Amino acid sequence: MANKALATRQKKQVTPTRVPPSPPPRNPVAVAAKARAGGAGPHAKPQSTERQAAKRLLAKIDPKADPDQS
């Protein structure tokens, strides 16, 4: 109860500091690449990943024909 008077006072506000502008990029090609809408886009998965996924699916379908136990 001793600090009741402090609660009604106006609180201090922190003013935001101004951030200096960043220098232009060194690589002019990077500016064009960054400005492009789509960017580089997703890359294709390697064939080995697709083969491994297919093996796992086959193992789920027929548990007797597990390729890892041969």
Summary of the structure (lengths in Angstrom):
residues: 70
radius of gyration: 30.5
end to end distance: 78.6
largest distance: 81.0
contacts: 74
relative contact order: 0.06
helix: 47%
strand: 0%
